[in-house]
Each structure stands twice: as structure tokens, then as C-alpha cells.
Amino acid sequence: MMKKTILAGALSMAMGSVANAAVTSVNITQMNFNGLFAATGTLSSDGTGVMTSVDPFFNAHWTATAQTFFDATGTTTTWAGTSGQGAYNYQFTLNPGQIAWGTMFDWNGNVGIPVLNIMDCGVNAVVGDACVGTGTPMQTAPFPGQAPAFNGVVASVSAVPVPAAVWLMGSGLVGLVGVARRRKAA
């Protein structure tokens, strides 16, 4: 009876701490660019997605296509290249709970405007939580230096294994083996 109780306890502790939420997609709701403009679309962690304006932005609608997704926290990351608007080189560091997409905007005849979209969704985000954009200054025309931010809602999350939980479960199982051997020897 004791062996089953110990095993059940070890498994429940391990399973209770095995997963943290990792945001896998965000439904975009608005762009904050010196005022709020309604937007729609979904950006996904596979680096895909399209978002579009609902409200016109300076009398024209925009469309943005995701190019790449970033979620590595605590290290400097680079998104660089050349687009229809020229060379760009974004270097940034994400804090825990933040994610980012490199996107290319088309607006009012301007094609391939590189915009880095960094969002703070929270460390343990769940579906329905708000993701608040942190503006990143644009590096190319037509609005160099301006920092649009995109807000949204967590659309999906996935479980990410926590290595400490694996060690906890492993040490619990090793302990159970020791208890079983001791009982057999007695």
C-alpha cells in the first residue's frame, strides 16, 4: 500500500509542475499608433499569419504578413534583411512572457515595410488572456522612428516540459526502487 501511495504522490507532484503555458497563436485586435485602430487576424508560432486593418490608417487600409516568430527570452535576438523599403536590422531581447513576430506590411502603395511586433502575454498565459504590444521603432520608410504596437488575445497555448519536473519524477521513481528493494531484502 505504501509503495502505491508514494508512486501516486510522486506522479501527481511531477504532473502538477510538468507544463508552463507557451503561447502558440494570438488573435490581433488593434494597432496602437498615436491612437487605437481596430485590426484583425491571427499570428502563429510557426511564423505564419496575416493581420489586416479594420479601421483605415491615414485613409488607407494595411495588411501585414508574418515572416518569423521569436520566443527566446533573455538573449539578444536579431531580425534583419532587405525589403521593398530598404535594409533593416532589429536587435532585441525578450523578457519572460514576451513573444515577437517579424512582419511585412503593405500600406498605401508601400510594399514590404518591416515591422517588429513584440507582445507581452504574461508568463503563464492562458487562452483569452490579453497580449499587450510594446512599440518597436520602425527602421524604414514610410514612418521611420515611429513605434506601432499591436494588441491581441491569446488564441492557443501549448505545454512546455519543465526539466525540473522530469528530475523530480525521476528521483521519486529511484526512491521507489530503493523502497521496493529494501522491502524484498527484509
Helices and strands as residue ranges (DSSP letters): H 2-16, E 19-32, E 36-44, E 49-53, E 62-70, E 76-83, E 86-93, E 98-107, E 110-120, E 130-134, E 149-161, H 163-185
